[in-house]
Amino acid sequence: MKVLVTGATGFIGGNVARALLGHGYRVRALVRPASDGAALQELGVELTSGDLCDEPSLATAVAGCQAVVHVGAIYTLWAPRPDVVYRTNVRGTRNLLEAAARAGAERIVFTSSESTLLVPDGGLGSERAPADFHALPGAYKRSKFLSEQLAMDMAAEGVPLVVVHPTTPVGVGDVKPTPTGAIIVDFLNGRMPAYVDTGLNLIDVEDVAEGHVLALERGRDGERYVLGNENVTLKDVLVRLARITGLPAPRWRLPHWVALGAAHVNEALARSFGLGPPRVPLDGVRASRHYRHFDCSKAVTELGLPQTPVDEALAKAVAWFTTHGYVHRALPGPGEEAA
């Protein structure tokens, strides 16, 4: 079977492409003209140039593919042009799914986000309840909600489609890096003197990639699956990173109102002086006010989603960032502690 993967130059998408190859699938990747697909080509991935908003390129991309895994999206917690985010994530999703349906794809896996699911106060989120659209902060989260609704509407009309919701992946290949990867990099570089009280669900990105393959093979049409593993707090993550690296964990908890004020100032300066993405994105701070813990048992039970220990995933991330030049100071050796 040949599978078209979008977003294959990104963190999750790149791991999905590798997982599919490892399972014997032929993989074609939709790559924007401005993106570098050389690493994918070296793995044996067939590249096709195009864009989610370029419908003729999508018709070419899906031709001859029996399945589509749609991972591609603009993932950002800071959007100076929200219209671009909506155009790619919502209209682009519609374009791709319609092209896949017209081409007779036998299976479509749509990668949504954990942010589209409701997490009750003090409870666990799951596939059963969607988030309140109007309570979602920022263009990215709202656009993913809308694109997921498009996907589920098509599934209700008979398109063979499955939705997966990765929680917070960590591990190898986080090139950009993602907001969570940036936290790890900041920790490794000693740029994280304090933390906020928040909760998240972590999973090894390679398990997320396996989850996509399992959804392709075993997922039930029209169903959602949360691809996650362990519920942790940010403080717990930093303590684990300290144990892995020998570096000290930050001890000071930053009140949310202080973090919110810093984010407002940081974002205003970024917009006013064209400084690029702020180090403290406002939408990220707003989202951190609520714990995002999940019940991931459905994907484990129905799909067989692997559950690599989170400490191993964090260690993989540390090793990958270190060997790829993201860390700008010497780290303690095994069994050593930072001075």
C-alpha positions, -999 to 999 in steps of 0.1 A, spaced: 0 0 0 12 35 -8 4 61 18 5 99 13 18 117 45 14 155 49 36 173 74 64 148 70 91 174 74 77 181 109 82 165 143 52 141 144 49 137 106 86 128 102 82 101 128 50 89 111 68 86 78 96 65 93 71 43 112 52 36 80 84 27 62 94 4 90 61 -14 86 67 -20 49 45 7 34 55 28 5 54 65 15 49 96 -5 53 130 13 36 162 3 64 188 7 60 225 2 84 241 -23 101 260 5 107 230 27 137 207 27 128 171 20 163 158 16 163 138 48 130 121 38 143 113 3 174 96 19 150 73 38 133 63 6 103 85 8 89 97 -25 84 135 -26 57 154 -43 58 192 -43 26 210 -33 6 229 -7 -26 223 12 -41 254 -4 -30 244 -39 -58 220 -50 -42 208 -83 -11 198 -64 -32 178 -40 -49 159 -68 -14 149 -80 -3 140 -45 -32 116 -37 -32 99 -72 -22 63 -68 -22 63 -29 -45 39 -11 -43 58 22 -37 93 34 -23 104 68 -29 141 73 -5 154 99 3 187 82 -8 220 99 6 253 110 14 246 147 21 278 166 11 295 198 18 329 183 -1 339 152 5 375 139 -16 364 109 -44 342 122 -60 342 87 -30 322 74 -34 296 102 -71 292 94 -65 290 57 -39 262 60 -55 243 89 -91 245 79 -94 251 42 -63 231 35 -78 202 54 -110 204 34 -90 205 2 -69 174 11 -98 153 24 -120 161 -6 -91 152 -29 -85 119 -11 -122 110 -12 -124 118 -49 -93 96 -55 -110 67 -37 -86 65 -7 -94 33 13 -84 49 46 -77 84 59 -61 92 93 -65 128 104 -42 141 131 -61 164 154 -50 178 187 -56 171 224 -67 207 226 -100 199 208 -111 177 237 -128 188 269 -109 182 302 -132 187 331 -118 205 362 -100 179 383 -108 151 358 -95 134 327 -102 143 291 -111 117 267 -126 111 232 -161 114 245 -164 151 249 -153 180 226 -139 212 240 -159 245 240 -148 262 208 -152 297 223 -130 288 253 -101 278 231 -72 303 231 -56 312 198 -59 305 161 -41 272 162 -64 255 187 -96 269 171 -85 260 136 -78 224 147 -113 222 163 -129 234 130 -107 211 108 -116 181 130 -153 189 126 -148 189 89 -132 155 91 -159 140 114 -186 154 91 -170 136 61 -167 104 82 -204 106 90 -210 108 52 -192 75 47 -156 86 41 -133 59 57 -117 82 82 -102 79 117 -92 108 140 -62 107 163 -54 131 191 -17 132 201 -12 146 236 23 161 242 50 142 223 87 143 232 116 125 217 137 124 186 134 148 156 119 179 172 137 202 148 117 234 153 114 227 183 78 224 195 68 245 226 75 214 248 108 208 231 117 245 237 111 239 274 135 210 274 161 230 254 157 260 278 162 236 308 194 221 292 208 256 285 200 269 320 174 294 308 146 282 330 148 297 365 111 291 373 81 271 362 43 275 363 19 251 379 4 231 350 -3 195 340 1 177 307 1 142 292 34 130 278 41 103 252 72 92 232 68 107 197 77 73 183 47 58 201 26 86 185 39 75 151 31 39 158 -3 50 169 -9 65 135 0 32 118 -22 13 142 -51 37 135 -45 31 98 -47 -6 103 -71 -11 132 -90 21 138 -128 21 134 -142 45 109 -155 77 125 -138 71 158 -114 93 178 -84 80 196 -62 99 222 -26 90 216 -11 96 250 7 79 279 15 95 314 -2 124 331 24 146 348 29 181 361 55 205 345 74 204 378 75 166 376 89 169 341 117 192 352 126 170 382 128 140 358 150 160 334 172 169 364 176 132 373 184 123 336 210 151 331 224 159 366 214 195 361 194 213 389 157 216 385 142 251 390 128 255 425 106 286 421 70 284 410 59 314 390 23 326 398 2 325 367 -6 363 369 31 370 367 36 347 337 5 363 321 19 398 325 53 387 311 36 371 281 16 403 274 48 424 274 68 398 255 42 395 228 37 433 225 74 438 220 75 410 194 47 426 174 60 462 177 96 455 168 92 425 145 113 403 168 97 371 157 79 346 179 80 356 216 98 334 241 67 335 263 36 331 239 4 345 254 -18 316 242 6 291 258 4 308 292 -34 310 289 -36 273 282 -13 265 311 -38 276 336 -56 243 333 -43 208 337 -45 187 305 -46 152 318 -62 124 297 -76 89 298 -57 72 270 -71 37 275 -92 35 244 -61 37 221 -42 12 242 -71 -13 243 -84 -10 208 -53 -1 188 -25 -16 210 -8 18 214 27 13 229 35 30 262 72 36 263 82 49 298 81 87 297 116 89 313 130 70 283 112 95 259 127 125 279 162 109 277 158 104 240 149 141 236 179 152 258 202 131 237 188 143 204 189 180 213 224 176 226 238 158 195 221 181 171 235 214 185 207 228 205 226 227 238 252 254 242 270 243 274 286 211 286 263 187 305 274 166 334 285 130 325 267 99 338 265 99 376 278 134 378 260 165 390 263 200 378 285 223 397 
